[in-house]
């Protein structure tokens, strides 16, 4: 069930909000209404995976209580290890089994040995997000950063909370614990702010990300001949802005829906394409994932407390994990290695150079590095990634036989996306943002304009085929 499709907009969300209003000031009823709606929402999309999540959540709940009850640190660590391995087993089975077996089959075939069958395993939507959040709960309890959930229903509310369930943000348990305990009552200010944020997300998805995505898919799926330099750059540029507007659109919708019901979720993006280094980029891009990896992987490995060589190794390991988290493919692994390499280079010398360079130069170089990374990320294979990268640096590439036409709406969407991402770099941006602060007349004009765009975006969504969010596959 997509956030911008009619079933959600005109049936599920209004019905869910009506139940929330009927619960009134009764906290228990509000919690029950949100939990029931959340389980129903996920069951609609992944009915076969729900029993597995429920059984796994029951194990988490039992382990968390045992961790708190024991006074033996070694036993607590053992219980935590059991919980982490149980959750990672779910992720390994659904996301990586087919990939591992397919590579083993290819290896055996290459050695002229009898191959093995590769099962078809459907990837449940949001499995990576769910598993990472469940691990954060167990670690928070073991670290005594948070007490166990007050009851199993409270923990299920954290796991199944429907706005962030399918594609994040990845909410760490200690960040949502107090809100789950209180089940806040939303007022009209929450409704207004949440609705505006939700509308912004729908506009970004349907009016910008969708046309960019159709263009990028056309370029990357073309097999009629060698890709030319111009088309390679077109495809990479389209995807660079598509993935940002598509993923940030989901985050906007998730944050907006949660706000309507009184919950505050963390921001997941902070103008990433104005970053002046790869280090800064990862502080601005998919913030919930980068902070999760820092807190639950990088710090336990030693963080900055260890020697330089081990720090660099830990960075690579963390970004290998980030690449694998995104999917079971060599392209994702290479993308993680690529970003890990640049982070190490910045630790060695590159960051000092970028800080001395003019901000626009540092921004442009960082953006170029990010675009090259997105080429690897989007490619269907390492071979295709190599073809695109070769074409991008060779304007006169021999053997070019194909031409892909980019439609006018894709050009307009690309121009709008580029302008929106570049505006925060302008010196006048802080004054411009202040001029549209809440309560000002300009803010009202912006809000009415957004409502008009939202109506147009819904109409466009009804006319166009429904396209899932990119991060649903992760």
Secondary structure, DSSP 8 states (H G I E B T S, - for coil): --TTSHIIIIIIHHHHHHHHHHHTT-HHHHHHHHHHHHHHHHHHH-HHHHHHHHHHHHHHHHHHHHHHH---HHHHHHHHHHHHHHHHHHHIIIIIHHHHHHHHHHHHHHTT------------TTHHHHHHHHHHHHHHHHTTSS---SSHHHHHHHHH-GGGTTT-----HHHHHHHHHH-----HHHHHHHHHHHHHHHHIIIIIIHHHHHHHHHHHH--SSB--HHHHHHHHHHHHHHHHHHHHHHHHHHHHHHHHTT-------S-GGG-SSHHHHHHHSSHHHHHHHIIIIITTTTGGGS-HHHHHHHHHHHHHHHHHHH-SSHHHHHHHHHHHHHHHHIIIIIHHHHHHS-HHHHHHHHHHHHHHHHHHHHSSSHHHHHHHHHHHT-TT-TTB-------HHHHHHHHHHHHHHHHTTSTTHHHHHHHT-TTSHHHHHHHHHHHHHHHHHHHHHHHS-----GGGG-
